[in-house]
Amino acid sequence: MFSRSLVRTGLLVCKQDSVVGTKCILPALNAGDRRQGASSSAGVINGSKVKTTEDGNKLKTMEDLDGPSFMTSLYWLFGKGYFQTTHQMQIEHSKIYGPLWRSKYGPLVIVNVASADLIEQVLRQEGRHPIRTDMPHWRGYRELRNHAYGPLTEMGVKWQRIRSILNPRMLKPQHVSSYTNAINEVVRDFVQKVDWLRKTTGDGVMVNDLAGELYKFAFEGISSVLFETRLGCLNEKVPEETERFIFSVGEMFRLSPIIVLFPKSLWPYLPFWKHFVAVWDHLFTVAEDLVQKKMEEIQERVKKGEPVAGEYLTHLLVSEQMSVHEVLGSITELLLAGVDTTSNTISWALYHMASEPEIQERLYQEVESVCPGDKVPTSDDIARMPLLKAIIRETLRLYPVVPGNARITVENEIVVGGHRFPKQTLFHLCHYAVSYDEKIFPDPHAFLPERWLRGADKQLNQHPFGSVPFGFGIRACLGRRVAELEMYLVLSQLIKHYEVRPDPTGQIVKPITRTLLVPATPMNLQFLNRGAAEDEPRETTHEAI
């Protein structure tokens, strides 16, 4: 119990934010029941007896892997201070143990994978119903309140059914492009909010805690897509109900890693479990109210003989592929998972461009050439902005939102790197380490968007699994297309309106791992109106880390 608590403590850490509360995403790894030595003798891989590698050598087993012991792992986390920089520990351990090693946390064994080739081998053998984690605390709340599981908590065949219903309107380009107008309205309000922040709290130029402000933007954006309504996150005075909703999201994420430290049998007796249930209750109550209002709106249109118009929520309700009970469970989880990618990625992109004015100027010229004057970018325009897309991809390479993902083998034994792994093996995919592999990405610490441009020489050496920030296969991020559209639209319009410059105090912002890769300190940047920026001297820039 002690060892499982420690590993969960190390892998489930949340981000405390003064504006939006605690932020994190689903645990990348979960102890569950995956213990050392489980099912190690089966020897059947995809239905065939496999005992040797392609070159005739006998397959090794997980027992043959090198790696840190339980006490060594604790020493690295707490003695050497890698508890909040576990992304860097991926790199250090891969130097010591190679691209494939195991870490022990008491009876729990994690197989770490830190090369693009080996990550590809794992993901291409993940089976029909891949599993990241069993989410016992989230599932426990749903069982308690008889709520439906959603795309993040359901598993197996039922999960596949949910994804098959949710996927088209979230992943097909023609459907995602229809959200452009709704997102652009939110972008317009955010551009105005930046101006208001500069004037009221930033001495006319500064925007303080940019990541926190972008979090509220992303929350408003995903709400406008999923619920087809605005929550007021960008108002000068945010509505009290919206503030409470955002706070409840933060509290739920803050309490999640605490809850899983304890066995399920003790949860009813824990005071923070009661609080956990209460904040979930509020989230579902607000979501239920929004769904109910949409249903009443649809019924009213039908009574009047008017066409039923709408996007995501309307489609789910009208299509009747899911019950209202299921719609509520799924759309609530989609809302929770649709915020951090946009807010963190745009923050880091602006941070780098503030210190690299040449890249920023090239992006400004690209946006202006496609959308001159007052023209607002659309999804069709984005297709003609390759540098914009390259900047987002390079930012996600440097700062993968989830620096380490997980897979659990549930259907068959698999072979990875000449080793045979049994069912229920827990793999930790070290995406951060691979993103900094100089064999794939020369000069890996440099912010070089051109490496993603078509025709670039450096692109020839890139591995398709060198940077996979949205995952791979049928378990890939459901909100990828919407998140990308949101990021493209907000970044293009911010650069169109403002020249971004570094914090004049010279504050360097570094990333830390709190499940997500997030800024360790508030990110403060200058936003100068494009016309005024030409007449003002530039402050000395500081190298981004």
C-alpha positions in Angstrom: 0.0 0.0 0.0 2.8 2.4 0.9 4.6 1.8 -2.4 1.5 2.2 -4.5 0.7 5.4 -2.7 4.2 6.7 -3.4 4.1 6.0 -7.1 0.6 7.5 -7.4 1.9 10.6 -5.6 4.8 10.9 -8.0 2.6 10.3 -11.1 -0.5 12.2 -10.2 0.3 15.8 -9.4 -1.9 18.8 -10.1 -1.2 22.4 -10.9 -2.3 25.1 -8.5 -3.3 28.3 -10.2 -4.5 31.4 -8.5 -7.0 32.3 -11.1 -8.5 29.0 -12.3 -7.9 26.7 -9.4 -6.0 23.4 -9.6 -5.4 22.1 -13.1 -4.3 18.7 -14.3 -5.5 16.0 -16.6 -6.1 12.3 -16.3 -3.4 10.3 -14.6 -0.8 9.2 -17.1 -0.2 6.0 -15.1 -2.3 4.1 -12.6 -1.2 1.2 -10.4 -4.4 -0.8 -10.7 -3.7 -4.5 -10.4 -0.6 -4.7 -12.6 2.0 -6.5 -10.6 5.4 -7.9 -11.3 5.4 -11.3 -13.0 1.7 -11.5 -14.0 1.0 -13.9 -16.8 4.6 -14.0 -17.8 4.6 -17.6 -19.0 1.8 -17.4 -21.7 4.2 -17.1 -24.7 1.3 -16.4 -27.1 1.5 -13.2 -29.1 -1.3 -12.3 -31.4 -2.4 -15.9 -31.5 1.0 -17.5 -32.4 3.8 -19.1 -30.4 6.6 -16.6 -30.5 9.9 -17.6 -28.7 12.5 -15.9 -30.9 13.2 -12.6 -32.6 13.3 -12.3 -36.4 17.0 -12.9 -36.5 16.7 -16.2 -34.6 17.7 -15.0 -31.1 15.7 -16.1 -28.1 13.3 -13.5 -26.8 14.2 -11.8 -23.5 11.7 -11.2 -20.8 10.8 -8.2 -18.6 13.1 -9.8 -16.0 16.1 -9.2 -18.2 15.5 -5.4 -18.3 17.8 -3.1 -16.3 16.4 -0.2 -14.3 16.2 1.5 -10.9 15.0 -0.3 -7.8 12.2 1.0 -5.7 14.6 2.8 -3.3 16.6 4.2 -6.2 13.4 5.6 -7.8 12.5 7.3 -4.5 16.0 8.7 -4.3 15.7 10.2 -7.8 12.3 11.7 -7.1 12.9 13.1 -3.6 16.6 13.0 -2.9 17.8 14.3 -6.3 14.8 16.6 -6.7 13.2 15.2 -9.8 9.7 15.0 -8.3 8.5 18.1 -10.3 10.8 17.5 -13.3 10.0 13.8 -14.1 10.1 14.8 -17.8 13.8 15.4 -17.4 14.2 12.2 -15.4 13.0 10.4 -18.6 16.1 11.7 -20.4 18.5 11.0 -17.6 17.3 7.4 -17.1 17.4 6.7 -20.8 21.1 7.7 -20.8 21.8 5.3 -17.9 19.6 2.3 -18.8 19.0 2.7 -22.6 15.7 3.1 -24.4 13.9 0.3 -22.6 14.0 -0.1 -18.8 11.8 -1.0 -15.9 11.1 0.9 -12.8 10.0 -0.7 -9.6 7.6 0.8 -7.0 7.2 -2.1 -4.6 5.2 -4.8 -6.3 4.4 -2.5 -9.2 6.6 -2.6 -12.3 6.5 0.0 -15.0 8.2 -0.6 -18.4 9.6 2.7 -19.7 9.9 3.2 -23.4 12.1 6.0 -24.7 12.7 5.6 -28.4 10.4 6.4 -31.3 10.9 2.9 -32.8 9.9 1.1 -29.6 7.0 3.4 -28.9 5.8 2.6 -32.4 6.1 -1.1 -31.6 4.0 -0.7 -28.4 1.3 1.4 -30.1 0.9 -0.8 -33.1 0.2 -3.8 -30.9 -2.3 -2.1 -28.6 -5.3 -4.1 -29.7 -8.9 -3.2 -30.5 -9.7 -1.6 -27.1 -6.6 0.2 -25.8 -6.5 1.1 -22.1 -4.6 4.0 -20.5 -5.8 3.7 -17.0 -8.8 2.4 -15.1 -9.8 5.7 -13.4 -11.2 4.1 -10.2 -12.1 7.4 -8.5 -13.9 8.9 -11.5 -15.7 5.6 -12.1 -16.5 5.3 -8.4 -18.3 8.7 -8.4 -20.4 7.6 -11.4 -21.3 4.4 -9.8 -22.4 6.2 -6.6 -24.6 8.7 -8.5 -25.6 6.3 -11.3 -24.2 8.6 -14.0 -23.1 7.2 -17.3 -19.5 6.6 -18.2 -18.0 8.8 -20.8 -15.1 8.5 -23.3 -12.6 8.9 -20.5 -14.1 6.5 -18.0 -15.7 3.8 -20.2 -13.7 0.8 -21.4 -13.8 -2.1 -23.8 -16.6 -2.5 -26.3 -18.8 0.1 -24.6 -16.0 2.6 -24.9 -15.7 1.9 -28.6 -19.4 2.5 -29.1 -19.2 5.9 -27.4 -16.2 6.9 -29.4 -17.9 5.8 -32.7 -20.8 8.2 -31.9 -18.7 11.1 -30.6 -15.9 10.9 -33.2 -17.5 12.3 -36.4 -18.4 15.7 -35.1 -15.1 16.1 -33.3 -12.6 14.7 -35.8 -14.0 15.0 -39.3 -12.6 18.2 -40.8 -15.8 19.2 -42.5 -17.7 19.1 -39.2 -14.9 20.7 -37.2 -14.7 23.6 -39.6 -18.3 24.4 -38.8 -17.2 25.5 -35.3 -15.1 28.3 -36.8 -17.6 31.1 -36.3 -18.3 30.1 -32.7 -14.6 29.9 -31.8 -13.8 33.2 -33.6 -16.4 35.0 -31.5 -14.6 33.8 -28.4 -11.2 34.7 -30.0 -12.5 38.2 -30.7 -13.5 38.6 -27.1 -10.2 37.3 -25.9 -8.3 39.9 -28.1 -10.4 42.5 -26.4 -9.8 41.0 -23.0 -6.0 41.3 -23.6 -6.5 45.0 -24.4 -8.5 45.4 -21.2 -5.9 43.6 -19.1 -3.1 45.8 -20.5 -5.0 48.9 -19.5 -6.3 47.9 -16.1 -3.5 45.8 -14.6 -0.5 45.9 -17.0 0.6 49.5 -17.3 -0.7 49.6 -20.8 1.4 46.8 -22.2 1.7 43.8 -19.8 -0.5 40.8 -19.5 0.2 38.9 -16.3 -0.3 35.2 -15.8 -0.9 34.7 -19.5 -1.5 30.9 -19.0 -4.3 31.6 -16.5 -6.0 34.0 -18.9 -5.7 31.6 -21.8 -7.2 28.8 -19.6 -10.3 30.9 -19.3 -10.3 31.5 -23.0 -10.0 27.8 -23.7 -12.8 27.0 -21.2 -15.1 29.5 -23.0 -14.1 28.1 -26.4 -14.8 24.5 -25.7 -18.1 25.4 -23.9 -19.2 27.3 -27.0 -18.5 24.2 -29.1 -19.9 21.5 -26.8 -22.8 23.2 -25.2 -23.4 25.8 -28.0 -23.5 28.5 -25.4 -21.3 31.1 -23.7 -20.4 30.9 -20.0 -19.0 34.4 -19.5 -15.4 33.3 -18.7 -14.0 36.3 -20.6 -16.3 38.9 -19.1 -14.6 41.7 -17.1 -16.6 40.3 -14.2 -17.0 36.6 -14.6 -20.5 35.4 -13.5 -20.5 33.9 -10.0 -22.0 30.6 -11.3 -19.3 30.3 -13.9 -16.6 31.1 -11.3 -18.0 28.3 -9.1 -18.1 25.9 -12.1 -14.4 26.6 -12.9 -13.5 26.3 -9.3 -15.3 23.0 -9.1 -13.3 21.7 -12.0 -10.1 22.7 -10.2 -11.1 21.1 -7.0 -12.0 17.9 -8.7 -8.6 17.7 -10.3 -6.9 18.7 -7.0 -8.6 16.0 -5.0 -8.2 13.2 -7.7 -4.6 12.3 -6.8 -5.4 12.3 -3.1 -8.4 10.0 -3.4 -6.5 7.3 -5.3 -3.9 7.1 -2.5 -6.5 5.2 -0.5 -8.3 1.9 -1.1 -11.8 2.2 -2.3 -13.2 0.7 0.8 -12.1 3.8 2.8 -13.4 6.4 0.5 -16.8 6.9 2.2 -15.0 7.7 5.5 -12.7 10.3 4.0 -13.7 14.0 4.4 -12.1 14.9 1.0 -14.1 12.1 -0.7 -17.3 13.9 0.4 -15.9 17.1 -1.0 -14.9 15.3 -4.2 -18.4 14.0 -4.6 -19.8 17.5 -3.9 -17.8 19.2 -6.7 -18.6 16.4 -9.1 -22.3 16.9 -8.2 -22.0 20.6 -9.1 -20.3 19.8 -12.4 -23.0 17.4 -13.4 -25.8 19.8 -12.1 -24.5 22.6 -14.3 -24.0 20.3 -17.3 -27.5 18.9 -16.8 -29.0 22.4 -16.7 -27.3 23.2 -20.0 -28.4 20.0 -21.6 -32.0 20.5 -20.3 -32.1 24.1 -21.8 -30.9 22.8 -25.1 -33.6 20.1 -25.1 -36.3 22.7 -24.3 -35.0 24.9 -27.1 -35.2 21.9 -29.5 -38.7 21.0 -28.4 -39.9 24.6 -28.8 -38.5 24.7 -32.4 -40.3 21.5 -33.2 -43.6 22.7 -31.9 -43.3 25.8 -34.1 -42.4 23.8 -37.1 -39.0 25.5 -37.3 -35.9 23.6 -38.4 -33.7 22.4 -35.6 -30.3 24.1 -36.1 -27.2 23.5 -33.9 -23.9 21.8 -33.7 -22.5 19.3 -31.3 -24.9 19.0 -28.4 -27.9 19.5 -30.7 -26.6 16.7 -33.0 -26.2 14.3 -30.1 -29.7 15.0 -28.8 -31.5 14.9 -32.1 -29.7 11.9 -33.5 -30.8 9.7 -30.5 -27.8 7.5 -30.9 -27.2 8.0 -27.2 -29.7 8.4 -24.4 -29.8 11.8 -22.6 -28.2 10.0 -19.7 -25.2 9.0 -21.9 -25.0 12.4 -23.5 -24.7 14.0 -20.1 -21.9 11.7 -19.0 -19.9 12.1 -22.3 -20.2 15.8 -22.8 -19.2 16.5 -19.2 -16.0 14.6 -19.6 -15.3 16.2 -23.0 -15.5 19.6 -21.4 -12.9 18.6 -18.7 -10.5 17.3 -21.2 -10.7 20.1 -23.7 -8.9 23.0 -22.0 -5.3 22.5 -21.0 -3.8 21.7 -24.5 -4.9 25.0 -25.9 -4.0 27.2 -22.9 -0.5 25.7 -22.3 0.5 25.4 -25.9 -0.4 28.9 -26.9 1.3 30.2 -23.7 4.6 28.5 -24.7 4.3 29.5 -28.3 3.9 33.2 -27.4 6.7 32.9 -24.9 9.2 31.7 -27.5 8.1 34.1 -30.2 8.4 37.0 -27.8 12.1 36.2 -27.5 12.5 35.4 -31.2 11.1 38.4 -33.1 12.2 37.1 -36.5 9.9 34.1 -36.3 7.2 36.3 -34.9 7.6 38.7 -37.8 7.5 35.9 -40.4 4.2 34.6 -38.8 2.7 38.1 -38.9 3.6 38.5 -42.6 2.1 35.1 -43.3 -1.2 35.9 -41.5 -1.4 39.4 -43.2 -0.8 37.9 -46.6 -3.6 35.5 -46.2 -6.0 37.7 -44.2 -5.1 41.4 -45.0 -6.6 44.3 -43.1 -9.6 43.5 -41.0 -10.2 40.0 -42.5 -10.7 37.4 -39.8 -9.0 34.1 -40.4 -11.2 31.0 -41.0 -10.5 27.3 -41.2 -10.0 27.6 -45.0 -7.5 30.4 -44.4 -5.5 28.3 -41.9 -4.8 25.8 -44.6 -2.7 28.4 -46.3 -0.6 29.2 -43.2 2.1 26.5 -43.0 4.3 28.5 -40.6 1.4 28.9 -38.2 0.9 25.1 -38.1 4.7 24.5 -37.9 4.9 26.8 -34.8 2.2 24.9 -33.0 3.8 21.5 -33.9 7.2 22.7 -32.7 5.7 24.0 -29.5 4.0 20.7 -28.9 7.4 19.0 -29.5 9.2 21.1 -27.0 6.3 21.0 -24.5 4.2 17.9 -25.0 1.1 18.5 -22.9 1.3 15.0 -21.6 5.1 14.3 -21.3 4.5 10.6 -20.6 1.5 8.5 -21.6 0.6 5.0 -20.7 -0.7 1.8 -22.3 -1.7 -1.4 -20.6 -1.6 -4.6 -22.7 -4.9 -6.4 -22.2 -5.5 -8.7 -25.2 -2.3 -10.4 -26.0 1.4 -10.7 -25.0 3.5 -8.4 -27.2 7.1 -8.2 -28.2 9.0 -4.9 -27.9 12.7 -4.4 -28.5 13.3 -8.2 -28.5 11.6 -8.6 -25.1 8.3 -10.5 -24.6 5.8 -8.8 -22.3 2.8 -10.5 -20.7 -0.7 -9.3 -20.6 -1.4 -6.5 -18.1 2.1 -5.0 -18.6 2.0 -1.3 -17.9 4.1 0.7 -20.4 5.2 4.3 -19.8 5.7 6.0 -23.1 8.4 8.7 -22.6 7.3 11.2 -25.2 9.3 14.0 -23.7 12.6 12.1 -24.0 11.8 11.1 -27.6 11.0 14.7 -28.5 14.5 15.7 -27.5 16.2 12.9 -29.3 18.9 14.6 -31.4 19.0 11.8 -33.9 15.4 12.7 -34.9 15.4 16.4 -34.1 18.9 18.0 -34.6 19.5 20.8 -32.1 16.6 19.6 -30.1 16.5 22.4 -27.5 16.1 25.1 -30.2 12.7 26.5 -31.2 12.8 25.7 -34.9 9.4 25.7 -36.5 11.0 25.3 -40.0 11.8 21.7 -39.2 8.1 21.0 -39.8 7.8 22.9 -43.1 7.4 20.8 -46.2 10.6 20.5 -48.1 12.8 21.2 -45.1 15.9 19.0 -45.1 15.6 18.2 -41.5 12.1 16.9 -42.0 13.6 13.9 -43.9 15.0 12.3 -40.7 11.8 12.7 -38.6 10.2 9.6 -37.3 6.4 9.4 -37.4 6.4 8.6 -33.7 9.1 11.2 -32.7 6.4 13.6 -31.6 2.8 12.4 -31.1 1.3 14.9 -28.7 -2.3 13.8 -29.4 -1.6 10.1 -29.2 -2.0 7.4 -31.9 -4.7 5.1 -33.2 -8.3 4.7 -32.0 -7.3 6.0 -28.5 -5.9 9.2 -29.9 -7.2 12.5 -28.4 -10.8 12.9 -29.3 -10.6 16.7 -29.2 -7.5 17.1 -31.3 -9.1 18.8 -34.3 -11.1 21.2 -32.2 -8.0 22.0 -30.1 -5.9 22.6 -33.2 -8.5 24.9 -34.8 -8.8 26.8 -31.5 -5.0 27.2 -31.3 -4.6 28.3 -34.9 -7.4 30.9 -34.7 -6.3 32.5 -31.4 -2.6 32.6 -32.2 -3.1 34.1 -35.7 -5.4 36.8 -34.4 -3.2 37.7 -31.4 -0.2 38.1 -33.7 -2.3 40.0 -36.2 -3.2 42.6 -33.5 -0.2 42.6 -31.2 3.6 42.4 -31.2 4.6 40.2 -28.3 7.7 41.0 -26.3 9.3 39.4 -23.2 8.8 40.3 -19.6 11.1 43.3 -19.1 12.2 42.0 -15.7 14.0 39.1 -17.6 12.0 36.4 -15.8 12.8 33.0 -17.3 9.9 30.5 -17.2 10.7 26.8 -17.1 8.4 23.8 -17.3 7.6 21.4 -14.5 5.6 18.2 -14.6 2.4 18.1 -12.6 0.9 15.3 -14.7 0.8 18.0 -17.4 3.9 19.9 -18.6 3.1 23.4 -17.3 4.9 26.7 -16.6 6.6 26.6 -13.2 6.0 30.3 -12.6 3.5 32.9 -14.0 4.2 33.9 -17.6 4.1 37.6 -18.0 4.5 39.1 -21.5 4.1 42.5 -23.2 1.5 43.0 -25.9 2.0 46.1 -28.0 -0.4 47.3 -30.6 1.0 46.6 -34.0 1.1 50.3 -35.1 2.5 51.5 -31.8 5.1 48.7 -31.6 7.0 50.0 -34.6 7.7 53.3 -32.9 8.9 51.9 -29.6 12.4 50.6 -28.8 12.7 46.8 -28.1 13.7 45.7 -24.7 16.7 43.3 -24.5 15.5 39.8 -25.1 16.4 36.8 -23.0 17.1 33.4 -24.3 14.2 31.0 -23.8 14.8 27.9 -21.8 
